[in-house]
Amino acid sequence: MNKRDLTKLYSEMSPENPSIVQAGKEIEEFLETVKEAIALDREVRFPKRGIFEILTRKPRVVANPVTRERMTVYPKKTVRFRASKKIK
């Protein structure tokens, strides 16, 4: 599902029946709020839904498949969503 499909679904399911543009703005606000909360607390919990959390990937050494040159991939942070048992 892409963002356009999500906004259409949200505008249909919402009791207020917002326009697609308004629904897109509301979804964007929600996503920005979640991003800020993750940056502050390193995780955001939605009861009975799941958890968004930051994972730090370790540095590793990889080889270029053509030249066989060794390169280091530096550590980076990624966001992971773990669904709750009720959703699974």
BELVENTA-V736757 format. One record per residue. RES is the residue in three letters. PSI is psi in degrees with one decimal (none if undefined). OMEGA is omega in radians with two decimals (none if undefined). Layout:
res->RES psi->PSI omega->OMEGA
res->RES psi->PSI omega->OMEGA
This chain:
res->MET psi->129.2 omega->3.10
res->ASN psi->-179.0 omega->-3.04
res->LYS psi->-36.8 omega->3.13
res->ARG psi->-44.0 omega->3.10
res->ASP psi->-38.8 omega->3.12
res->LEU psi->-42.7 omega->3.14
res->THR psi->-37.9 omega->3.09
res->LYS psi->-45.3 omega->-3.14
res->LEU psi->-43.1 omega->3.13
res->TYR psi->-43.3 omega->-3.13
res->SER psi->-31.5 omega->3.10
res->GLU psi->-38.3 omega->-3.04
res->MET psi->-20.8 omega->-3.10
res->SER psi->138.3 omega->3.14
res->PRO psi->-21.1 omega->-3.13
res->GLU psi->-15.4 omega->-3.07
res->ASN psi->61.8 omega->3.11
res->PRO psi->160.8 omega->3.06
res->SER psi->166.9 omega->-3.12
res->ILE psi->-36.1 omega->3.12
res->VAL psi->-45.7 omega->3.13
res->GLN psi->-40.6 omega->3.11
res->ALA psi->-39.8 omega->3.10
res->GLY psi->-39.3 omega->3.11
res->LYS psi->-40.7 omega->3.13
res->GLU psi->-40.7 omega->3.10
res->ILE psi->-41.4 omega->3.13
res->GLU psi->-40.7 omega->3.08
res->GLU psi->-43.8 omega->3.13
res->PHE psi->-45.2 omega->-3.13
res->LEU psi->-39.4 omega->3.09
res->GLU psi->-40.1 omega->3.11
res->THR psi->-42.5 omega->3.11
res->VAL psi->-41.4 omega->3.12
res->LYS psi->-45.9 omega->-3.14
res->GLU psi->-39.9 omega->3.14
res->ALA psi->-38.6 omega->3.10
res->ILE psi->-40.9 omega->3.14
res->ALA psi->-35.2 omega->-3.12
res->LEU psi->-47.9 omega->-2.99
res->ASP psi->-4.4 omega->-3.12
res->ARG psi->-6.1 omega->3.02
res->GLU psi->150.8 omega->3.09
res->VAL psi->125.8 omega->-3.11
res->ARG psi->133.2 omega->2.99
res->PHE psi->110.3 omega->-3.10
res->PRO psi->134.8 omega->3.14
res->LYS psi->10.2 omega->3.13
res->ARG psi->-57.5 omega->-3.13
res->GLY psi->-171.3 omega->-3.07
res->ILE psi->131.5 omega->2.93
res->PHE psi->129.3 omega->-3.13
res->GLU psi->157.2 omega->3.12
res->ILE psi->129.6 omega->3.04
res->LEU psi->141.9 omega->3.07
res->THR psi->117.8 omega->3.14
res->ARG psi->139.4 omega->-3.09
res->LYS psi->154.2 omega->3.06
res->PRO psi->150.2 omega->3.14
res->ARG psi->161.4 omega->3.14
res->VAL psi->128.8 omega->3.12
res->VAL psi->164.4 omega->3.13
res->ALA psi->137.5 omega->3.03
res->ASN psi->125.5 omega->-3.05
res->PRO psi->-24.6 omega->-3.12
res->VAL psi->-51.9 omega->-3.03
res->THR psi->-8.9 omega->-3.09
res->ARG psi->20.3 omega->3.12
res->GLU psi->135.6 omega->3.13
res->ARG psi->135.6 omega->3.11
res->MET psi->151.7 omega->3.10
res->THR psi->127.9 omega->3.02
res->VAL psi->119.1 omega->-3.04
res->TYR psi->158.2 omega->-3.13
res->PRO psi->147.8 omega->3.09
res->LYS psi->163.9 omega->-3.13
res->LYS psi->138.6 omega->3.09
res->THR psi->158.3 omega->3.11
res->VAL psi->133.7 omega->-3.13
res->ARG psi->143.0 omega->3.04
res->PHE psi->125.6 omega->3.05
res->ARG psi->118.1 omega->3.13
res->ALA psi->148.1 omega->3.12
res->SER psi->167.5 omega->-3.13
res->LYS psi->-28.9 omega->-3.13
res->LYS psi->-30.8 omega->3.11
res->ILE psi->-37.6 omega->-3.13
res->LYS psi->none omega->none
